[in-house]
Amino acid sequence: MSSKSRVGSGWSGNALSIVIGHSLLLQALTFCFRPSLSYAALDAGLDVSWLGILSTAFALPGLALALPAGTWTDRFGERAVAIVGAASMVTATLLVLFLRDSVVSLLIATVLFGCGHLLSVVADQALLANRTEAHRRDSIFGTYAFSISLGQAVGGGLLAINAGDSATPDLPLQFALCTGLAFAGLILAIFITRSPRFVANQSSGKPESVRTLLSRPNVLRAIVASSLVVSSIEISLVYFPALGIERGFPAAIVSAMLVSRSIAAMLSRIGLSFQIRLLGRRRLMVGSVALSAIALAALALPLNAGWTIAICCIFGFVNGVSQPLTLSWLSEIAPPGRRGTIMSLRIGAVRISQSALPVAVGSLSAVAGAGGVLLATAGVMGVASWMSAAIGASPAPEPPPTADPEGDTA
């Protein structure tokens, strides 16, 4: 069997390692850059409501790119999309490195970073979905999710460097580190090898429309549930610095909150296959999302630093279980040749919730602060738990289609 005929059904050489490394760098960059942006905004004298604006600036422009990003990924390949995304994030980090005191610069950098982040995530997830055999999806996406948690732990840990007892980290150092991470991500993106193109619909030769894709059994439900799970992490990432300032926690404690959440998520993914065998995918999925909601609600309580970090660990562990399961679920029910589009629709749904949720709870944050935002997010996670109950009703995965002979190989 030639290497060309094998490509669509597995991984070869260092291809998987490059994607996992790219994902790790992306998350380390995100968990260092976005809290640093929050601190920079607060340090510039802006109030907590501006964090919602920054969150919307990160999410909303990327929302316009969500569907085109999936189409570009399916048409031009994951490598090209990943390179454009990495270049956008390099530009964002350079902008705040030199112009962090400008509110306009913060907003522009947030927009650029949001677009680059979306393109990078779509490229990584589409590549994993396209290359991974059905029986390995839970395992591969568990490894991918492990890299996400490790990267988040590294990024959160960077906030404590040279911070001391100050309530604000060393921002010039943080943005310099972010610039280095962004350039490293760009280098890895260049080495990504695209998966082959697939014949998306063998009977007609035409790819399914977005409406047809969303009408497939449980696709819409899976997209919404998955996006809400991710949004809970994104919201906590933006509002943990504000929560720390409200409670008088130094930057080192906020760093510990982020790192403990990430390490707990990482640990939860080590035994993911065993957890699935023990409890079943449906029970594990519904339970983990429900417990995530309870943990987020608990963070809204007026707790000391020790209890806050402990609950961050609980939130990270249970949320860490649910994220790879939602990705595997989506990959299973998505038709080959349109997985980039499905993953981009998922990211688009994430962006919608990231844009709408801060605005929806804006008045609440003015009264209840960052804790009120986390409490509202917990309610949204309860909806995600209900929607994820359909995971056991997903249809069996379709057999892989033939690869386009003009596609690239690994």
C-alpha positions as CSV (number, residue, x, y, z in Angstrom):
1,M,0.0,0.0,0.0
2,S,1.4,3.4,-1.0
3,S,1.9,6.1,1.6
4,K,-0.6,8.2,-0.3
5,S,-3.4,5.7,0.3
6,R,-2.6,5.4,4.0
7,V,-2.5,9.1,4.8
8,G,-6.2,9.7,5.3
9,S,-6.5,7.0,8.0
10,G,-3.6,7.7,10.3
11,W,-0.4,9.5,11.4
12,S,3.1,9.1,10.1
13,G,6.5,10.3,11.2
14,N,6.4,13.4,13.5
15,A,3.2,14.8,12.1
16,L,1.2,14.2,15.3
17,S,4.0,15.5,17.5
18,I,4.1,18.8,15.5
19,V,0.3,19.3,15.8
20,I,0.4,18.5,19.6
21,G,3.4,20.9,20.0
22,H,1.6,23.6,18.0
23,S,-1.4,23.2,20.2
24,L,0.7,23.4,23.4
25,L,2.4,26.6,22.3
26,L,-1.0,28.1,21.3
27,Q,-2.5,27.5,24.7
28,A,0.6,28.7,26.6
29,L,0.5,31.9,24.5
30,T,-3.2,32.3,25.1
31,F,-3.0,31.8,28.9
32,C,-0.2,34.2,29.2
33,F,-1.4,36.9,26.7
34,R,-5.1,37.2,27.5
35,P,-4.7,37.6,31.3
36,S,-1.9,40.0,30.7
37,L,-4.2,42.0,28.4
38,S,-6.8,42.1,31.3
39,Y,-4.1,43.3,33.7
40,A,-2.9,45.9,31.2
41,A,-6.5,47.3,30.8
42,L,-7.0,47.5,34.6
43,D,-3.5,49.0,35.0
44,A,-4.5,51.7,32.5
45,G,-7.3,52.7,34.8
46,L,-10.2,51.0,33.0
47,D,-12.9,49.4,35.1
48,V,-14.0,45.7,35.1
49,S,-16.7,46.3,32.4
50,W,-13.9,46.8,29.9
51,L,-12.9,43.2,30.4
52,G,-16.2,42.3,28.8
53,I,-15.4,44.6,25.9
54,L,-12.0,43.0,25.4
55,S,-13.7,39.6,25.5
56,T,-16.1,40.7,22.9
57,A,-13.2,42.1,20.8
58,F,-11.5,38.8,21.0
59,A,-14.6,36.8,20.0
60,L,-16.8,38.9,17.6
61,P,-14.4,39.5,14.7
62,G,-13.3,35.9,14.8
63,L,-17.0,34.9,14.6
64,A,-17.1,36.5,11.1
65,L,-14.2,34.3,10.1
66,A,-15.5,31.0,11.6
67,L,-17.3,29.6,8.6
68,P,-14.8,30.9,6.0
69,A,-12.0,29.4,8.1
70,G,-13.5,25.9,7.9
71,T,-14.0,26.3,4.2
72,W,-10.5,27.5,3.7
73,T,-9.2,24.6,5.8
74,D,-11.1,22.0,3.7
75,R,-10.0,23.6,0.5
76,F,-6.5,24.8,1.0
77,G,-5.3,22.6,3.9
78,E,-4.6,23.0,7.5
79,R,-1.0,24.2,7.1
80,A,-1.9,27.4,5.2
81,V,-4.6,28.3,7.7
82,A,-2.3,27.6,10.7
83,I,0.4,29.9,9.2
84,V,-1.9,32.8,8.7
85,G,-3.3,32.4,12.2
86,A,0.2,32.3,13.7
87,A,1.3,35.4,11.8
88,S,-1.8,37.3,13.1
89,M,-0.9,36.4,16.7
90,V,2.7,37.5,16.2
91,T,1.5,40.8,15.0
92,A,-0.8,41.2,18.1
93,T,2.0,40.4,20.5
94,L,4.4,42.9,18.9
95,L,1.7,45.6,19.0
96,V,1.1,45.4,22.8
97,L,4.9,44.8,23.4
98,F,5.5,48.4,22.2
99,L,2.1,50.1,22.7
100,R,0.5,48.5,25.7
101,D,-0.5,51.8,27.3
102,S,-2.9,52.6,24.5
103,V,-6.5,51.4,24.8
104,V,-6.8,51.4,21.0
105,S,-3.7,49.2,20.7
106,L,-5.2,46.8,23.3
107,L,-8.4,46.5,21.3
108,I,-6.6,46.0,18.0
109,A,-4.3,43.5,19.4
110,T,-7.2,41.6,20.9
111,V,-9.0,41.5,17.6
112,L,-5.9,40.2,15.8
113,F,-5.2,37.7,18.4
114,G,-8.8,36.4,18.4
115,C,-8.7,35.9,14.6
116,G,-5.3,34.2,14.8
117,H,-6.4,32.0,17.6
118,L,-9.5,30.9,15.7
119,L,-7.6,30.0,12.6
120,S,-5.0,28.1,14.6
121,V,-7.6,26.0,16.5
122,V,-9.6,25.2,13.4
123,A,-6.5,24.0,11.6
124,D,-5.3,21.8,14.5
125,Q,-8.7,20.2,15.2
126,A,-9.5,19.7,11.5
127,L,-6.2,17.9,11.1
128,L,-6.8,15.7,14.1
129,A,-10.3,14.8,12.9
130,N,-9.2,14.1,9.3
131,R,-6.3,11.9,10.1
132,T,-7.5,9.9,13.1
133,E,-9.2,6.5,12.8
134,A,-12.6,6.1,14.5
135,H,-11.4,3.7,17.1
136,R,-8.6,6.1,18.2
137,R,-10.6,9.3,18.4
138,D,-11.1,9.4,22.2
139,S,-7.4,8.6,22.7
140,I,-6.1,11.1,20.2
141,F,-8.3,13.9,21.3
142,G,-7.5,13.0,24.9
143,T,-3.8,13.5,24.0
144,Y,-4.7,16.8,22.3
145,A,-6.6,18.0,25.3
146,F,-3.7,17.0,27.5
147,S,-1.4,19.3,25.4
148,I,-4.0,22.0,25.8
149,S,-3.9,21.7,29.6
150,L,-0.1,21.5,29.8
151,G,0.1,24.6,27.6
152,Q,-2.4,26.4,29.8
153,A,-0.5,25.5,32.9
154,V,2.7,26.8,31.4
155,G,1.1,30.0,30.2
156,G,-0.6,30.6,33.6
157,G,2.7,29.9,35.4
158,L,4.5,32.6,33.4
159,L,2.3,35.3,35.1
160,A,4.2,34.7,38.3
161,I,7.6,35.4,36.9
162,N,9.1,38.4,38.6
163,A,5.7,39.3,40.0
164,G,6.6,39.1,43.7
165,D,3.7,40.3,45.9
166,S,2.5,42.8,43.4
167,A,-1.2,42.7,42.3
168,T,-0.1,43.1,38.7
169,P,2.5,40.9,36.9
170,D,5.6,42.4,35.2
171,L,3.7,43.4,32.0
172,P,6.8,44.3,29.8
173,L,8.2,40.9,30.6
174,Q,4.9,39.1,30.0
175,F,4.4,40.6,26.6
176,A,8.0,39.9,25.6
177,L,7.5,36.2,26.6
178,C,4.2,36.2,24.6
179,T,6.1,37.5,21.5
180,G,8.6,34.7,21.8
181,L,5.9,32.1,22.1
182,A,4.0,33.5,19.1
183,F,7.2,33.3,16.9
184,A,7.7,29.7,18.1
185,G,4.2,28.8,17.1
186,L,4.7,30.3,13.7
187,I,7.8,28.2,13.1
188,L,5.9,25.0,14.1
189,A,2.9,26.0,11.8
190,I,5.3,26.1,8.9
191,F,6.2,22.4,9.5
192,I,2.6,21.2,9.7
193,T,1.7,18.8,6.8
194,R,-1.8,19.1,5.5
195,S,-4.1,16.1,5.3
196,P,-5.3,14.9,1.8
197,R,-8.4,16.4,0.3
198,F,-11.4,14.2,0.4
199,V,-14.4,13.7,-1.9
200,A,-17.0,15.1,0.4
201,N,-20.0,13.7,-1.3
202,Q,-19.4,10.8,-3.6
203,S,-22.9,10.6,-5.0
204,S,-23.1,14.2,-6.3
205,G,-19.5,15.3,-6.2
206,K,-20.5,18.4,-4.3
207,P,-19.8,19.2,-0.6
208,E,-22.8,19.3,1.8
209,S,-24.1,22.8,2.5
210,V,-23.9,24.2,6.1
211,R,-27.7,23.8,6.4
212,T,-27.4,20.1,5.5
213,L,-24.5,19.6,7.9
214,L,-26.5,21.1,10.8
215,S,-29.5,19.0,10.0
216,R,-27.5,15.8,10.6
217,P,-28.5,14.0,13.8
218,N,-27.2,15.8,16.9
219,V,-24.7,17.9,15.0
220,L,-26.2,21.2,16.2
221,R,-26.6,19.9,19.7
222,A,-23.0,18.7,19.8
223,I,-21.7,22.0,18.5
224,V,-23.6,24.1,21.1
225,A,-22.6,21.8,24.0
226,S,-19.0,21.8,22.9
227,S,-18.9,25.5,22.5
228,L,-20.4,26.2,25.9
229,V,-17.8,23.9,27.6
230,V,-15.0,25.9,25.9
231,S,-16.6,29.2,26.7
232,S,-16.6,28.4,30.4
233,I,-12.8,28.2,30.3
234,E,-12.5,31.4,28.2
235,I,-14.7,33.3,30.6
236,S,-12.7,32.1,33.6
237,L,-9.5,33.1,31.9
238,V,-10.7,36.7,31.4
239,Y,-12.3,37.2,34.8
240,F,-9.9,35.4,37.1
241,P,-7.6,38.5,37.2
242,A,-10.6,40.7,38.1
243,L,-11.7,38.2,40.7
244,G,-8.2,38.3,42.2
245,I,-8.2,42.1,42.4
246,E,-11.7,42.2,43.9
247,R,-10.6,39.8,46.7
248,G,-7.1,41.3,47.2
249,F,-5.2,38.4,45.8
250,P,-1.7,39.1,44.5
251,A,-0.9,38.1,40.9
252,A,0.9,35.0,42.1
253,I,-2.4,33.7,43.5
254,V,-4.2,34.3,40.3
255,S,-1.4,32.5,38.5
256,A,-1.9,29.6,40.9
257,M,-5.6,29.6,40.1
258,L,-4.9,29.3,36.4
259,V,-2.1,26.7,36.8
260,S,-4.0,24.5,39.3
261,R,-7.0,24.5,36.9
262,S,-4.8,23.5,34.0
263,I,-2.9,20.8,35.9
264,A,-6.1,19.3,37.2
265,A,-7.5,19.2,33.7
266,M,-4.2,17.6,32.5
267,L,-4.4,14.9,35.1
268,S,-8.1,14.2,34.3
269,R,-7.1,13.3,30.7
270,I,-4.4,10.8,31.6
271,G,-6.9,8.2,32.5
272,L,-9.7,9.3,30.1
273,S,-10.0,5.9,28.3
274,F,-10.3,4.1,31.6
275,Q,-13.0,6.6,32.7
276,I,-14.9,6.0,29.5
277,R,-14.8,2.3,30.0
278,L,-15.9,2.6,33.6
279,L,-18.8,5.0,33.3
280,G,-19.6,5.2,29.6
281,R,-19.3,8.3,27.4
282,R,-22.8,9.6,28.0
283,R,-22.7,9.4,31.8
284,L,-19.2,10.8,31.9
285,M,-20.0,13.6,29.6
286,V,-23.2,14.7,31.4
287,G,-21.7,14.4,34.8
288,S,-18.5,16.2,34.1
289,V,-20.3,19.2,32.6
290,A,-22.8,19.4,35.5
291,L,-20.0,19.3,38.0
292,S,-18.2,22.0,36.1
293,A,-21.3,24.2,36.5
294,I,-21.4,23.6,40.3
295,A,-17.6,24.4,40.6
296,L,-18.0,27.7,38.7
297,A,-20.9,28.7,40.9
298,A,-18.9,27.9,44.0
299,L,-16.1,30.3,42.8
300,A,-18.7,33.1,43.1
301,L,-18.7,32.6,46.9
302,P,-16.5,34.9,49.1
303,L,-13.7,32.4,49.6
304,N,-10.1,32.8,50.7
305,A,-7.2,32.0,48.4
306,G,-6.8,28.4,49.6
307,W,-10.4,27.4,48.9
308,T,-10.5,29.4,45.7
309,I,-7.5,27.4,44.4
310,A,-9.0,24.2,45.5
311,I,-12.2,24.8,43.7
312,C,-10.2,25.8,40.6
313,C,-8.7,22.3,40.7
314,I,-12.1,20.7,40.9
315,F,-13.4,22.9,38.0
316,G,-10.3,22.0,35.9
317,F,-10.6,18.3,36.5
318,V,-14.2,17.9,35.6
319,N,-14.1,20.4,32.7
320,G,-10.9,18.6,31.5
321,V,-12.9,15.4,31.0
322,S,-15.7,17.0,29.1
323,Q,-13.7,19.0,26.5
324,P,-12.0,16.1,24.6
325,L,-15.3,14.1,24.7
326,T,-17.1,16.9,22.9
327,L,-14.4,17.1,20.3
328,S,-14.4,13.3,19.7
329,W,-18.2,13.4,19.5
330,L,-18.2,16.1,16.9
331,S,-15.5,14.3,14.9
332,E,-17.5,11.1,15.0
333,I,-20.7,12.6,13.5
334,A,-19.0,15.0,11.0
335,P,-18.7,13.7,7.4
336,P,-15.2,13.3,6.0
337,G,-14.2,16.2,3.8
338,R,-16.3,18.7,5.9
339,R,-14.7,18.3,9.3
340,G,-12.9,21.6,8.9
341,T,-16.3,23.2,8.4
342,I,-17.8,21.4,11.4
343,M,-14.9,22.4,13.7
344,S,-15.1,26.0,12.5
345,L,-18.9,26.0,13.2
346,R,-18.0,24.9,16.7
347,I,-15.5,27.7,17.1
348,G,-18.0,30.1,15.7
349,A,-20.5,29.0,18.4
350,V,-17.8,29.5,21.0
351,R,-17.3,33.0,19.7
352,I,-21.0,33.7,19.8
353,S,-21.2,32.7,23.5
354,Q,-18.0,34.7,24.2
355,S,-19.5,37.7,22.7
356,A,-23.0,37.4,24.1
357,L,-22.3,36.2,27.6
358,P,-20.2,39.2,28.8
359,V,-22.7,41.6,27.3
360,A,-25.6,39.6,28.8
361,V,-24.1,39.7,32.3
362,G,-22.6,43.2,32.0
363,S,-25.2,44.7,34.4
364,L,-24.7,41.8,36.8
365,S,-20.9,42.3,36.8
366,A,-21.4,45.9,37.8
367,V,-23.3,44.7,40.9
368,A,-21.8,41.4,41.7
369,G,-18.4,41.8,40.0
370,A,-16.4,39.0,38.5
371,G,-18.1,36.4,40.7
372,G,-21.4,37.3,39.2
373,V,-20.1,36.6,35.7
374,L,-18.8,33.2,36.8
375,L,-22.2,32.5,38.4
376,A,-24.0,33.3,35.2
377,T,-21.6,31.1,33.2
378,A,-22.4,28.3,35.6
379,G,-26.0,28.5,34.6
380,V,-25.0,28.3,30.9
381,M,-23.0,25.1,31.7
382,G,-26.1,23.6,33.2
383,V,-27.7,24.0,29.7
384,A,-24.6,22.3,28.2
385,S,-25.0,19.4,30.5
386,W,-28.6,18.8,29.4
387,M,-27.6,19.1,25.7
388,S,-24.8,16.6,26.1
389,A,-27.2,13.9,27.1
390,A,-27.6,13.1,23.4
391,I,-24.0,11.8,23.1
392,G,-25.1,8.2,23.2
393,A,-27.5,8.7,20.4
394,S,-24.9,9.6,17.8
395,P,-24.9,7.5,14.6
396,A,-22.0,5.2,13.9
397,P,-19.1,6.8,12.1
398,E,-19.1,6.6,8.3
399,P,-16.4,4.6,6.5
400,P,-13.6,6.9,5.2
401,P,-14.0,8.1,1.7
402,T,-11.3,7.9,-1.0
403,A,-8.6,10.5,-1.0
404,D,-8.2,13.0,-3.8
405,P,-5.1,11.8,-5.6
406,E,-4.0,15.5,-5.9
407,G,-3.9,15.9,-2.1
408,D,-0.7,16.3,-0.2
409,T,0.7,13.5,1.8
410,A,2.5,13.3,5.2
